[in-house]
Amino acid sequence: MSDAPWIDASACTNCGAPLAGSYCSSCGQKTVPLAPTLGYFAHELTHELLHVDGKIFRSLRLLLTRPGFLTREIFVGRRARYVSPIRLYLIASILSFAISGLLGRYEEGVNPEYVPATGETAEPAVMNRVSEVELTISTALNVWLPRAMFVLVPLFAALVMQRRRGSGHTYPQHLYFALHVHAAWFFALAVSSLLQAALVRLRYAAPTADILAELYMVGYLFVAFKRVYETSIWGTLWRTVIAGALYLVALLLALIAIAAPTMWPLFFGSSP
């Protein structure tokens, strides 16, 4: 027997509710010793790390390899064994934009260059303007776009809901679907960035990685939509095309709105 004082097994120390097991049925707090031994602490630490990591890895594997599966699991109430959609989305988005920022993915993809006409020399003012344009585009993509996505994800869920009126699903359920889809998209972009960095010396590495990521993203949306909403191939196709096209327009408008205040003076000399 350990000499560490244990809590009273008849009542929860947090809320005082009667206990009937290892967890309080009222507040959910676990029954633990007030002064745990080193062995108990090591056991709990090992359990929590393996439990959390196992849940994350299992959720990521299912998210990336079985489109729509996690959303279906939530729809039928199986939540405890998986990481929540919002956490998956946050992990994926932070990872994707961090990798893209560190590797300069967008700076390589957007590289406007001023080429003077024959017999002319590059004017410093023009070169400065080009540099400012590059910085504005880079800032819009790497800094403001992730923040805008928090608005665009609910919009995507609304677009999906419009395509599946009468399905019996509530808007939060469509939002779960949108979060899972975006999480998978962000992971695809992260992998694309890593491939481009690893194969930087290969001539066609960058466009090939981009094409593969885009094909995965499009295919993922189609398969996930069909699995979650149980639509036919044709019904899935026209619904995802319409929702995807409208979402792409919204994304482009968001980028224009983000970059316009800085870009307008560069080309027109005054604020809009």
N, C-alpha and C positions, 0 to 999 in steps of 0.2 A: 504493500500500500504506500502511495506517495503521501508525504506530509503536506503537500500543497492544498490549500483550502479550496474546495469545490463549491460551486454555487448550490443553493437549495434546489434540489431536483423537482420540487413541487410547484415552483412559481418562477416566472421569467424575471430576470433582474432588470430588464429594460422597461417592460410595461406592467409587470406584476400579474399577468394573466396566468391561469393554471397551465402547467406543462403536461403534455402527453406524448413524449418522444424527445428526440434530439433537437427539434426546432419548435419555436413558439408558433402556435397556430394563429396568433393575433398579429404580431409584428414581424415574424419570420426570423428572429435572432436565434443563432445556434447556441446550444448549451455547451459552455466551455469552462474550464477551471479559471478561477480568478487569478491564481498565481501559477501558471503552467510551468512544468519542468522543461528542461532543455530538450529532452527526448520528445515530449509532446509538441513543442514548437517546431522541431525539425520534421516531425510527421505531418503536421498541418501545412508547413511550407511546401514540402514535397507534393502533398496531395493537391494543394491549390495550383501550383505551377503546372503539374501534369494535367490537371483537370481543365484549366483555362487554355493551355496550349493545345490539348487534344481537341477541345471544342472549336478553337480557331482553325486549326488545320483541317478538321473534318468539314467545317463550314466552307472554307475556301475551296477545298477539293470539289465539293458538291456544287458550289456556286459556279465554278469555272468549267466543269465537265458535264454537268446536268442542268442545262438552262431551264429555269422555271420550277425546279424541284423544291428549292427552299421556300419559294412563295406558296406553293401548294401545301407544304408542311404547315406553314403558318395558317393557311385558310382552314385546315382541319384541326388546328389547336396544338400541334406538336412544336413547342417553342424551346423548351428547357435544354434540349440537347444541341442547340445551334446558337451561334452568335446572332444578335439582333440585326435587322436590316440596316438601321441607322449606324451601328458600329461598323459593319462591313463597308458601308458607303464612306464613312469618315476615314477608315484605314486605307481604302483604295484610293480615294481622292488625294489625301495627303501624300501617300507614297508616289502616286503618279506625277503630281506637280513638283514634288521635291526632286525626283529623278530628272524630270524634264528641265528644271531650273539648273541643277548641278551639271548636267551634261550639255546644256546649251542646245537642246533639240530644236526649239523654236527659232533660236537665232540662226541656226544653220538652214532651216527651212525657209525663213524669210530674210533675204539678204539683198535688198535693192541696191543697185550700183549705178552711179551716174557715169555715163560714157560720153565725153565731149565729142563734138563733131570734128571732122578732119581739119586740122589747122588751128583748132581752138584749144585752150587750156582750161583745166577744171577750175571753176571759180570757187574760192573759199566759202562764200555765202551759200552756194548750192550744195557743197559738200557738207556744210554744217546742217543744212536742212535735211539732207539724206540721213545723217546721223541721228537727228531728232526723230525722224520718221521711224527709223529702226528701233530706237529706244521706246517710242510710244507703242509700237506694235508689240514689242517684247513685254512691256509692262502690262498691256491689256491682256495678253495671253497667259502670262505667268502669275500675275498678281490679282487682277480684277476678275478674270474669268472664273477662277475657283469660287469666288464670293458670289458671282452671279448665278452659279450653278445651284445654289441653295434656293434661288427663286425659280430657276428653270426646271428643276426636278419636280416640284409640285405641279408646274405647268404641263410637263410630260405626263404626269399621272392624270391630269384633267383631260388631256387629249386622248389618252387610252380609255378613260371612262366614257368619253363621248362616242368612241368607236364600239364600246360594249354596253350600250344602254340596254337595260332590261336583263342584264346578266345576273342580277341579284347581289352583286358585290357593292360594298360601300366605298366611298372615296378613300378612306385610310387603307383599305385592302389594295386598291389600285396604286396607292402610294408605296406600299410594301413592294409591289412589283417594280415600280419605277426605281426604287432604291437598289434593288437587287440587280436590275439591268445596268444601271449607271456604275455600280461597283464593279461588275464584270468588264464594262467598257474601260474604266480607269485602269484596271489591271492589265488589259490588253495594251493600252497606251504605254504603261510602264514597261512591259516586256518589249514593246517595239523600240522604246528609247534605249533600253539596255542592249538589244541586238545591234542597233545602229552604232552604239559606242564600242561594242566588242568587235564589230566587223567594219570599223571605220575606213580601213584601207581598201576594202572591196568596192569596186566601182558602183555596183547596183544594190549595195546593201541597204541604203536608206530608203529608196523607193520600194524595194521588195518588202522590207519590214513594214512600211506604211500600208502597202496594199494588203498584206496578210492580216494586219490589225483591223483594217477596215472591213475586210471580208468576214473576219471573225465577229466583229461587232454587228454587222448586218445579219449574219446567220444566227447569231445569238438571240437577237430581238425576235426573229421569225420563229425559232424553235421554242423560246420561252413563252411567247404569246400563244402559240398553238397549244402548248402543254398546259398553261395556266387556265386559259379561257376555253379550251376544248373546242376550237373552231376548225373548220375544214381547211385544206391547203389553200384553196382560192379565197376563202373568207379571211384567213390569216394574212394572205398576201396583200389584198387591197386595203385592209385595215392598217397593217404596219406601214405600207407605203404612204398612206394619207397622214397618219400620225407622225411618221418620221419626217416627211416633207414639211409639215407645219412646224415641227420642232426645230428643224434645221433653219427655217426662216426666222424663228424666234431667236435662235442662237446667233445668227448673223446680225439681226437687228440689235441684240444686246452688245455685240462687239463694236458695231458702228456707234452706238450710243456712248460706250465707254471711251472710244478713241476720238470721237468727234470734237470734244472741247479742246483737245490738244492739236489735232490734225488741221482743224479749220484755219487757225491763224497762220500755220505754216504755209498754206497754199493761197489763202485769200487775204491775209494780212489783218484781219479783225475777227473778233468773236462772233459766232452765229447769233 
